[in-house]
Amino acid sequence: MNDFRPQAVPTIGWHYDRMALALHWISALLLVLMTGLGWYMMEIEHTPAAKPYFIVHKSVGLIVLALVLWRLWWRSRHPVPQLPSKMPAWQLRAAQLVQVGLYLCMLVLPLAGIAGAIHSKSGLVFFGYSLPRLAAPNHDLAETYFDIHGALVWLLVLLVCVHIAGALKHRFIDRDGVFERMVPGRD
């Protein structure tokens, strides 16, 4: 009977700890919200209604950067659960490349947005409080950083789709316990 439940989830070492789980899912939620907000902002960019959305986007972007730095710090001090030894080498390499790509995007994307904001006329703000100006406004440079920021959003979306597809493959096709490593409440 194929009811999409894993039959016997093999023990493949252990799953991610609670902090890693929390950081993963909070990051995922914020990145989805920030992507949607960013795309909406581009639709209303030149209207008076846009300003509060830009303030929220910049502010949450700073929080996302702090969260990503925390994730990197946490991951450097806590081992990652093992993958099944029966996984083909190309899948292990693909998983590694997607993970590296996701982390690079999660790090560089907010940095590019922050650099663009620093060089923009409005500057960098955190929930309405202007942060110290680190550079003189430079429209062309700001736009270059915002173009990089926008391109990285699309790369992040692509990588997230590949990541989700891989997770679903492990859950519904391979049924090898890899998916369950990142599911809360699996202690």
TISE-449453 format. One record per residue (C-alpha): x, y, z. Coordinates in steps of 0.1 Angstrom, whole numbers. Example, Ala and Ser with C-alpha at 12.3 -4.5 7.8 and 13.67 -1.06 7.14 Angstrom:
// residues 2
px|py|pz
123|-45|78
137|-11|71
***
This chain:
// residues 187
px|py|pz
0|0|0
15|33|-11
1|59|13
31|83|12
42|75|47
77|63|51
77|26|60
107|21|82
127|53|85
162|41|87
185|55|114
211|75|95
229|89|125
207|116|140
187|146|131
194|183|134
192|198|168
164|221|179
184|253|173
193|242|138
157|234|132
145|267|145
171|287|125
162|267|93
124|273|95
126|309|107
150|316|79
128|299|54
97|318|65
116|352|65
131|345|31
96|337|16
81|368|32
110|390|21
109|377|-15
71|384|-17
75|418|-1
104|427|-24
84|417|-55
54|437|-43
76|467|-35
89|467|-71
53|469|-83
46|501|-62
81|514|-61
73|549|-74
41|555|-54
38|573|-21
25|541|-5
59|523|-11
80|540|16
67|519|46
73|487|27
109|497|19
115|505|56
102|471|67
121|453|39
154|470|49
148|464|86
139|427|82
168|424|58
192|434|86
175|408|108
179|382|81
216|390|78
220|386|116
201|353|115
223|340|86
254|348|105
240|331|136
232|300|114
267|299|100
282|302|135
259|275|148
266|252|119
303|256|123
300|243|159
275|216|155
279|186|132
255|181|103
236|148|103
250|121|81
234|112|48
227|76|40
258|58|28
238|43|-1
232|77|-17
249|80|-51
280|102|-52
264|126|-77
234|132|-53
258|138|-24
277|164|-45
245|180|-58
232|183|-22
264|199|-12
264|223|-41
228|234|-34
236|238|4
266|260|-4
246|280|-29
218|285|-5
242|298|22
261|320|-2
228|335|-14
215|340|21
247|358|30
254|379|-1
218|388|-9
212|409|22
247|423|20
240|435|-16
207|450|-4
224|467|25
252|481|2
225|494|-22
206|510|7
238|526|21
245|542|-13
208|552|-19
195|586|-12
172|573|16
200|554|33
198|524|56
170|524|82
160|500|109
123|502|117
122|540|110
155|548|126
182|560|102
215|543|107
247|562|103
255|569|67
287|550|57
289|564|22
277|594|2
246|587|-19
256|573|-53
226|564|-75
245|544|-101
263|524|-75
231|518|-55
214|506|-86
242|482|-93
239|467|-58
202|465|-62
206|447|-95
228|422|-78
203|419|-50
175|412|-75
195|386|-95
204|368|-63
167|366|-53
160|347|-85
190|324|-79
178|318|-43
143|310|-56
158|285|-80
180|269|-53
151|267|-28
130|249|-55
158|224|-60
162|220|-23
124|214|-18
123|190|-47
152|171|-32
135|170|2
103|157|-13
122|131|-33
137|118|0
103|118|17
81|102|-10
104|83|-33
136|73|-14
119|71|20
154|71|35
149|94|66
167|124|51
135|145|51
127|137|87
161|151|99
147|187|94
111|181|107
104|195|141
91|172|168
110|141|157
130|137|189
***
